[in-house]
Amino acid sequence: MALKALDIYKLLPKKNCKECGDPTCLTFAMKLAGGKADVDLCPYLDEEAKAVLGATTRPPIRLVKIGVGERSFAVGEEFVLYRHEKTFYHPPGILFKVSDTQTADEITAATVRVRDETFTRVGSDLRFNGIAIENTSASAEAFALAVKAVEDAADLPLVLIAESPASFAAALVHCGSYRPLLHAATGTNFREMCALAKQHGCPLVIRSDSLEGLVNLAKACNGEGRQNLVMDLAPVTLGDFIIRSTAIRQLAITRTIPDLGYPVYLDAAKTVQQDAATALGIVKYASVIITTPLTSGPTKAALTLRQNIYTDPQKPIQMNPGLYRVGSPDKNAPVLMTVNFSLTFFTLQGYLESSRIPCYMLIVDTEGLSVLTAVAAGKLSEMLVRDSIRKFGVEEEVSHRKLIIPGYASPLSGRIEEATGWKVMVGPRDAAEIGEYLHEEWK
Ligand code: SF4
């Protein structure tokens, strides 16, 4: 059963020394109670207290970091089965797989693509995360050369996939302290793999096709001093994956089987339907997803889906309120008012750019609600529009006093005119019609 913050506080050394990164023992206790800190951060806890606290306060799924530096990513530390219960915190890393049987040019091209490719959506830059290199040739030398080709092209998180410890040893020489994820420890090789992971400070994938096998491997690797583990469920079909990953998430977050509390790995490239597997992995609890380099359509689908699933459902994606320019508007340019819901902003902005009419977008703070919802909830009002015009200096930017409001805000048009003294023009309900509207109505 979870301990309350006060019960946890009683077990802490109460030195208030800040070595855990918290200003006081009490704030550390509160973090522990919320599953947001690890007992190991306090160096003064004795083993008995650690055992009591660790069992109840650690996040139910361990946080595992892959790579170092700017492009490193962390996975795990999730708390719920369904995102609407709270939110999902750590989006899965999606890594492109290359083989050591490919040419150096092919390997470099895939690496450069992951390094440079960015897909911008609702104001965020979305990217793939790294490269997985497979020792298909079984040659340690070829594997090392492939890893070197990747390392020479970019500093990206890596997954090294091989069978033989000799291949890993040869490849790890080129990784420096970059801490790639090693795939995989099994019931037969876990001691050598743990030793390699320990020597190079790497996280480690454990692989078994049964939950019992994963529990045993996790315990065995813990016994070898390895805590940063990721679990490959060795699915043959997508059905296998969904059944096992869902069971693991349930058993881990309820702490029914704490030894299953590690992030999950999915090699979508090994399935017959890679695109479907990638989408399924994003939705159903995979934290590290391996694919062959995706084509344009699946790239947008995967990055968009990941962004949507890992957006906090309780917080609409918001823009900062303000006055935004589209093109180079002058004093006669139209001013279009709308809400600060990101999807509304970027959709409207896209259509305005296509219209090629320079203009201003006055974005008012409706706490991220869409136009229709904001009007219904009373979050979009004439006073808000009046205050926003003043606050963002719209009167200084244009010489006219005409404001275009969204079609769905038409019930407010009269009140906005009264409050602002501006002539209100009601725009279309559908942003797609804004170009045509401006060409016809803006004189
Ligand atoms: Fe308290 Fe331990 Fe944190 Fe020091 S390191 S402030 S003793 S919890």
Boltz pocket constraint, residues with backbone or C-beta under 6 A from the ligand:
constraints:
  - pocket:
      binder: B
      contacts: [[A, 12], [A, 13], [A, 14], [A, 15], [A, 16], [A, 17], [A, 18], [A, 19], [A, 20], [A, 21], [A, 22], [A, 23], [A, 24], [A, 25], [A, 28], [A, 41], [A, 42], [A, 43], [A, 44]]
      max_distance: 6.0
